[in-house]
Amino acid sequence: MPSPILSTRIVPLALLLAFSSAPLLAQPSDSAIFSAFRWRNIGPASIGGRVTDIEAVDTSFSTVYVAAASGGVFKSVNAGTTWQPIFDTYASASIGDIALFQPNPSIIWVGTGEANNRNSVSWGDGIYRSTDGGLTFRNMGLRTTHQISRVVTHPTNPGIVYVAAIGHLWGYTGDRGLFRTTDGGVTWTKLSGGLPNDGRSGATELIMDPSNPDVLYTAFYHRLRKPWTFTSGGPNGGIFKSTDGGATWKKLTSGLPPGVTGRIGLAISRRNPAIVMALVEAEATNDLSKPGSGVYRSEDAGATWTYVNTYNNRPFYYSQIRINPLDHRHVYLLTTRFMVSSDGGRTFRNGSADEEIHGDFHAMWHDPRNADRYYIGADKGVSLTHDHGRAFTFFDNIAIAQYYRIGVDMRDPYYVYGGLQDNGTFAGPSFSRDARGILSDDVWKLHWGDGMDIQIDPTDWRRVYTEAEGGSFRRYDAETYQATNARPTPANIVNYIDVLGDSARGMGMFRFNWSAPLVMSPHDPATIFLGANRLFRTSDRGETWEIISPDLTTNDSSKTRIQHGGLTRESSGAETHSTITSVSPSPISRDVIWVGTDDGNVQVTRDGGRRWTNTRGTVRGVPAGIWVGRVEASHFDPATAYITFDGHRSDLFTPWIFRTTDYGRTWTNIATTIPDGQVVHLVREDLRNPNLLFAGTEHAVFASLDGGRRWSRFMNGMPTVATQDLVIHPRDNDLVAGTHGRSIWIADDISPLQQLTSSMLAAPAHLFDQRVATIWEDGSRGGQRGHFWFGGANPPSVMPTSATLPRAGIRNSALIAYYLKAPPAAEPTLEITDGRGQTERVTLPGRAGIHRYRWDLRFSPGALTDEQKQRVVQRFEQQIRAGGEDAADFEAALARFTAAANDTDRRAAMQILLAAGGAFANEFRGASAGPGTYRLVLTVDGKRYRGTLVVRADPMLGAR
């Protein structure tokens, strides 16, 4: 059975040539065209996401700030009951550290660029300051540091601030080291005076003596990541101390490991600053008599150190140590597990053994006035304890999930699935009949691991195929939640011996990328492709597999057979190299398949895998070996495809998107108008309009209306965040974005953009074909929940009856899209007429661009009768007599009602009564529009444009 997706590629030839055959003269700006399309965040929030820092006001733990690794900064003034994002519009969403100037906590410093060293981290653009509690921020410099690990403020002088910058992760460019300002960030000085200055070692930690701000301790660290390896440790690292405010430094050595050191965490006791502790990465000895990797304690302000514990779990990713501010015997290590000591670090217990909170800990803020209260941050968000870890409150109301890939099914309404950093794979609806939105209750987990690609059978939504890190393929039943492992093995690869020979043993001949691509054939949902270094294909949903390619990578042994990690060996699979990163079968031809690899190859087959051609040699302007982010086969022409190159892993930040129209014999760069620094992760060609393209970058979404000649930001409502995946729903025409830091976003109904042609844009006006509107049933669940909950936004056509009364039910509407080339001489009008002759007439905005008028599916009521006016007054008087906090509002509204000179003003005053709904409200709202077809007439400067609007009943009713 053919996939429903196939129907989306049937377009007239004129549309294929429309934008290339005529110049776009005097058309509205891209911002005017795109302004009608607003993103909405559907969550989820129950997943959390990696948190890098937590800071609160020392005198009030209720005011707290959370730094998301790739999702910006959130603020709460009520201890996490509700949160507000405060860093959404700045250049980077990757946050390394936050610092509050405690005497005046309205002064906030944000160091951008996560300093953890895993393969998926992002980068920042320096240090920001706010002087108004986070309402606004200003970039204060250090833009090329890329990753800031610590920001420390002087305890009494707001002008003095120290910044520890670890620098570029993927190269030795830019600035790194320890910096100080004495004028509030206007100027910065790089501190040397005994600190490493080799251009490779950066500052990874910084602490200040709470009793003497001139006493500082810093740790320096040399690390370098490449696409195929990671090295942690260097000869110039170590712990350094200053007693003169950073002017000069002395390396501390007594009792510490000699030689090469790696990442180091530091902590100092508030009660007794002579006690300093360190978590040091060094050569492992597992013997306290010989200094090695582990926990060190000094009780003489760093003069001498004692090796107290050999524990040091994955130091490149964690290396965080804390001391209880009121009891220095209580020490905490933030690692895969939350380790707690009550004897100064000599012994540790697992403080998160009950698994009620997720592991992988990175951040902690301890209340200086309460030894038992602390916030803790991990790969799954933030938790709070008031009883020293016996019980936690998990904040499942911050949507900072880190998605890699997403997929959609064909239910009505459809569901969105996605794989996440360290939080498995989740699924949830794109729309909820609950007026509060898409609640955490609506979302469920498919499996653990680092979730990656996910594919859903378009003919049967129960058939789901998921993948975790390293090509771990599963079949999943979305109704029963049953999962079956179905990845390729020597036993189920039907041509295993034929391809590899009798000497083949196990799966050692195959290399899977950390995010190995899993793609369903657009021609047959039982056929699925899985990329390793060779391409696998199954035609029976994973029961059996066949190898359909040679090694499609460079197969460079110098990059495939090395150990990773440096001082501490790491074998998670994140550095597995010379692998396939993207697979894109042509929707036009079953025989055409495109493949991209992490070492730069761009391969194509035109005969189903029998022969392959590497087209990388015809790509100009991209250095050899640069990672291929995504390949996109055209939906309109089998010879056309798009590729993106992601150079950030080679310390290159140029946006690259190339297109071929001749099977790769030539490639053209079409990303020339995307700003430098916007590293492109993927490009998507629209399913209906070949000139409409979308690009997901590290910091934004871009769109092009002319096949890539001109790109513009497509960010209305979306924060700065990395967009790792984009999916266009084949039936509903929604653009769905999977972000690595702010969960899932949807731009509803992009069909007006899909319909655009140059001739349409040249016309004075246009009335688009409209999306079917739905009269959704109210499906609110449960009662009042207080304020501690998260609701993902529903579509703009479904709004609460009242912003203050969301439980009063949803309000259905239809969005009617139209276009104006320029402001008309007279305001345009719209007429909506039903089969009985009822007509709604409205005046529309006359600005140039695309607009969407929201019709509430009601016809305007007639004039108020004297009897109706009397009943309204009686209703007002009942509400006033009932008292309560709203009585004064009702009294004021009654005064406006009785003083009104016309029905328009009277109805405006009545809105406070109508917000509650019910029979009384319905009487005054006019006739409802039921299911059916409605005639539309748009009039612009005397010219009429005609169309129709279909309204349907909730599809749920059809199942009865």
Disulfide bonds with the S-S distance in Angstrom:
none
